[in-house]
């Protein structure tokens, strides 16, 4: 079941004037090295607004490095990233967030002593317009802004069906729920592009089914474009509109799930299916 944005889907994120199906992000001839080690070599692909775009490949293929380039954690030695029509060589992660790119990680990166509500609220920090003094006073415009941000967070909590853990410190939650809270924090940033780095890693079958459903809902109901790294090929084939395959830092295939799984280079490098 491939994900498609319905005509009724309304993006809650950054307005960009880009029509569904048009190019939202383009990677052009990007190469990334760490000393003499080539992590990514001359990779090009695009992500269209409203799609779920999977990035797959064996361990060490360069998938996470590619996400790190897109969200500004790494600056490539060659090539460019064009996002919402603006070409760049690199930028800092906080600039990426402000431009509409949010990210989750392979390993859960939450504030373990804080509640679910407060962790998701932390995702709103870049959207807050009042300065620190106003926030300390918690009065007038700052209070009104706080109430509005909390309303948005409560909507996300309802959307992800985690009302029962809204006051629970996330360090006490099972792993699958922690991953859902991390997804909620990313959604709180109201991204136009959501980067998910192995969102199913370490989950059991029931948790994977839940996360798959929420990813589809984020894409269909909220109109959020998603780039997804995932090792579970069943998940990739069910969720993705298009798939790009990396191996040893190079692109070896790009197309629909059906096209990719029939590609002999992908079979040889990753899927392990006999000729």
C-alpha positions in Angstrom: 0.0 0.0 0.0 1.9 3.1 -1.2 1.3 6.4 0.6 -0.3 9.2 -1.3 -1.5 12.6 0.0 -5.2 13.0 -0.4 -6.5 16.2 -2.0 -8.0 17.1 1.4 -4.7 16.8 3.2 -3.6 20.1 4.7 0.0 20.7 5.7 0.4 22.2 9.1 4.1 23.0 8.5 6.0 25.7 6.7 4.2 27.2 3.7 6.4 26.9 0.6 4.2 27.4 -2.4 5.3 24.1 -3.8 2.5 22.0 -5.3 2.1 18.3 -4.2 4.2 16.1 -6.5 6.6 18.9 -7.3 10.3 18.8 -6.2 10.7 19.8 -2.6 14.4 18.9 -2.2 17.1 18.0 -4.7 20.5 16.4 -3.9 23.0 17.2 -6.8 26.3 15.3 -7.0 27.0 15.3 -3.3 30.2 13.8 -2.0 31.3 13.6 1.6 34.7 12.5 3.0 36.1 12.0 6.4 39.9 12.2 5.9 40.6 9.5 3.3 37.3 7.7 3.9 34.5 8.3 1.3 31.1 8.2 3.0 29.1 9.5 0.0 30.3 9.6 -3.6 28.6 11.7 -6.3 25.0 11.0 -5.2 22.0 12.7 -6.8 18.2 12.2 -6.2 15.2 14.3 -5.4 12.3 14.3 -2.9 8.8 15.3 -4.1 6.4 17.2 -1.9 3.8 14.8 -0.3 5.7 11.6 -0.9 7.4 9.0 1.4 10.9 8.6 0.0 12.9 5.7 1.4 16.7 5.5 1.5 17.9 2.0 1.9 21.1 0.0 1.7 23.4 -2.3 3.7 25.1 -1.1 6.9 27.8 1.4 6.0 26.1 2.4 2.8 26.0 6.1 3.7 22.3 6.4 4.5 22.7 8.3 7.8 25.5 10.4 6.4 23.1 11.5 3.6 20.4 12.5 6.2 23.2 14.4 8.1 24.0 16.3 4.9 20.4 17.2 4.3 19.7 18.5 7.8 23.0 20.4 8.0 25.0 18.3 10.4 27.6 17.6 7.8 28.7 19.9 5.0 29.7 18.0 1.8 33.0 18.7 0.0 31.2 18.6 -3.3 27.7 19.0 -4.6 24.7 21.0 -3.5 21.3 20.6 -1.7 18.4 22.6 -3.1 15.5 22.9 -0.6 12.3 24.8 -1.5 14.0 26.3 -4.5 17.1 27.6 -2.6 20.5 26.0 -3.4 23.0 25.6 -0.7 26.3 23.8 0.1 25.5 23.4 3.7 23.9 24.9 6.8 23.7 24.4 10.5 21.0 22.1 11.9 19.1 24.9 13.7 18.9 26.7 10.3 17.5 23.5 8.8 14.8 23.4 11.5 13.8 27.0 10.9 13.5 26.3 7.2 11.2 23.3 7.8 13.4 20.2 8.2 12.9 18.0 11.3 14.7 14.8 12.2 14.5 11.7 14.4 17.5 9.5 15.1 18.5 5.8 15.2 18.9 6.0 18.9 16.2 7.8 20.9 17.4 11.3 21.7 14.9 12.5 24.4 15.1 14.3 27.7 14.6 11.2 29.8 13.7 13.1 33.1 11.1 15.2 31.4 7.5 14.2 30.7 6.1 13.3 27.3 4.3 16.7 27.2 7.5 18.7 28.0 9.6 16.7 25.5 7.1 17.4 22.7 6.8 21.0 23.9 10.6 21.3 23.4 10.0 20.9 19.7 8.1 24.2 19.7 11.1 26.2 20.9 12.1 27.4 17.4 8.6 28.6 16.7 8.3 30.8 19.8 8.6 34.4 19.0 8.7 36.0 22.4 12.2 36.6 23.9 13.5 35.1 27.1 12.4 38.1 29.3 8.8 37.7 28.1 9.0 33.9 28.7 10.3 34.5 32.3 7.5 36.9 33.0 4.9 34.4 31.6 2.4 37.2 31.2 0.5 39.0 28.5 1.7 38.1 25.0 4.1 35.4 26.3 1.3 33.7 28.2 -1.0 33.8 25.1 1.8 32.3 23.0 2.5 29.6 25.6 -1.2 28.6 25.6 -1.3 28.4 21.8 1.9 26.2 21.7 0.5 23.9 24.4 -2.7 23.6 22.3 -0.7 22.4 19.3 1.2 20.0 21.5 -2.0 18.5 22.9 -3.2 18.0 19.3 -0.1 16.0 18.5 -0.5 14.0 21.7 -4.1 13.1 20.7 -2.9 12.4 17.1 -0.3 9.9 18.3 -2.7 8.4 20.9 -0.3 8.9 23.8 -2.7 10.8 26.1 -2.2 8.2 28.9 1.6 9.0 29.1 1.4 12.8 28.7 2.7 13.4 32.2 5.0 10.3 32.4 8.8 10.9 32.4 10.0 9.4 29.1 12.8 7.5 30.7 10.2 5.3 32.3 8.5 4.5 29.0 9.0 1.3 26.9 11.2 1.8 23.8 8.3 1.8 21.3 6.5 4.6 23.1 9.8 6.6 23.4 10.1 6.4 19.6 6.5 7.7 19.3 7.3 10.6 21.6 10.4 11.4 19.5 8.2 11.5 16.4 5.8 13.8 18.3 8.7 16.2 19.1 9.7 16.3 15.4 6.1 17.0 14.4 5.9 19.8 16.9 8.4 21.7 14.7 5.8 21.7 12.0 8.2 20.5 9.3 7.6 20.5 5.6 10.2 17.7 5.4 10.5 15.0 8.1 13.6 12.8 8.2 13.2 9.5 9.9 16.3 7.5 10.7 15.3 3.9 11.3 12.1 4.6 13.1 11.3 0.9 13.5 14.8 -0.1 14.9 14.5 -2.4 17.9 10.7 -2.7 17.8 8.6 -5.8 18.0 6.0 -6.6 15.3 3.1 -4.8 17.1 5.2 -1.7 17.7 6.2 -1.7 14.0 2.6 -1.9 12.9 1.7 1.1 15.1 4.6 3.2 13.9 3.9 2.4 10.3 0.3 3.5 10.8 1.4 6.8 12.4 3.9 7.5 9.6 1.2 7.0 7.0 -1.1 9.2 9.0 1.5 11.9 9.2 2.0 11.8 5.5 -1.7 11.5 4.5 -3.5 13.5 7.1 -0.9 16.2 7.8 0.5 16.4 4.3 4.1 16.0 5.6 6.8 14.9 3.1 8.9 12.1 4.6 12.4 10.8 3.9 12.8 7.4 5.6 15.8 5.2 6.4 14.6 1.7 7.3 16.1 -1.9 7.1 12.7 -3.7 7.3 12.0 -4.3 3.6 8.4 -5.1 4.3 7.9 -1.7 5.8 9.8 0.0 3.0 7.8 -1.7 0.3 4.5 -1.0 2.0 5.1 2.7 2.9 7.2 4.2 0.2 6.3 5.9 -3.0 9.9 5.8 -4.3 13.1 4.2 -3.0 16.8 5.2 -3.5 19.4 2.5 -2.8 22.9 3.2 -1.6 25.9 0.8 -1.4 29.4 1.7 -0.3 28.4 5.4 -0.5 27.2 5.2 -4.1 23.7 5.2 -5.6 22.9 1.9 -7.3 19.2 2.2 -7.9 16.3 4.7 -7.8 12.6 4.1 -8.5 9.4 2.7 -7.3 9.4 -0.2 -4.7 8.6 -2.7 -7.4 11.3 -1.4 -9.7 13.9 -1.5 -7.0 13.2 -5.0 -5.7 13.6 -6.3 -9.3 16.9 -4.4 -9.9 19.7 -7.0 -10.1 22.2 -4.6 -8.5 20.0 -4.2 -5.5 19.4 -8.0 -5.3 23.2 -8.6 -5.4 24.1 -5.9 -2.9 21.3 -5.9 -0.4 18.3 -8.1 -0.8 20.2 -11.4 -1.2 17.8 -13.0 -3.6 19.3 -15.5 -6.0 19.5 -14.8 -9.8 
